[in-house]
Amino acid sequence: MRVVSLVPSATETLTAWGVEPVACTRFCERPDLLHVGGTKNPDIDAIAGLAPDLVVVDREENRREDAEALTAVGLELVVLDVRSLDRLHDELSVLAEAVGVSAPDPVADSYPSLGLRAFVPIWRRPWMTIGGDTFGSSMLRRLGVENVFADATDDYPTLELDAAAALAPDVVLVPSEPYVFTDEHLDELASIARPVRVDGQDLFWWGARTADALDRLHRSLRDAAG
């Protein structure tokens, strides 16, 4: 089956399942595969020229207008909507069925609660964080970590650092992506709470990595919790 993946998490997961995409985005960390643009600006003509059997997109990662453009040129899409751990198994089952492999096993139901309250910056200028209805926030919930911005009305709210400080988090979880925070930035964030670096892919990418990602995050945050 010829599959084009426009979702980094899906590209990684398909590869783990033994389904090698014929093309992916430049953000998929697969320099050995043909790249057909980014997640927000895929090259529709290039994708159509590959005559794929299937194009994988995700409502969170990709734009509706690009999905509609792909459909308009006659391509079949698998549209995923992975926004939480609770939905992960069902969404992966859809993908697995579409590419003709067995559905993966679900991740562990529970972990010993870490009992932490965390602020998670994901961007700077402006400062941004994650709301409660995001995959990253659901990962933290599974580990017993409360996202102090879980009640935000936006999925990715902008904020001033004093607003984060007012919520008195125990730690600032500093992911390695999508923004590359320097040690200088960590010094700035230390005015809020103790900064702890975490793997952004483990926190935000879903799929084949998720079970091990939860284990890694739990170990690193358990050490941070003391």
Buried (B, 14 or more C-beta within 10 A) or exposed (E): BEBBBBBBBBBBBBBEBEBBBBBBBBBBEBEEBEBBBBBEEBBBEBBBEBEBEBBBBBEBBBBEEBBEBBEEEEBEBBBBEBBBBEBBBEBBBBBBEBBEBEEBEBBEEEBEBBEBBBBBBBEBEEBBBBBBBBBBBBBBBBBBBBBBBBEBEEBEBEBEBEBBBEBEBBBBBBBBBEBEBEEEBBEBBEEBBEBBBBBBBBBBBBBBBBEEBBBBBBEBBBEBBE
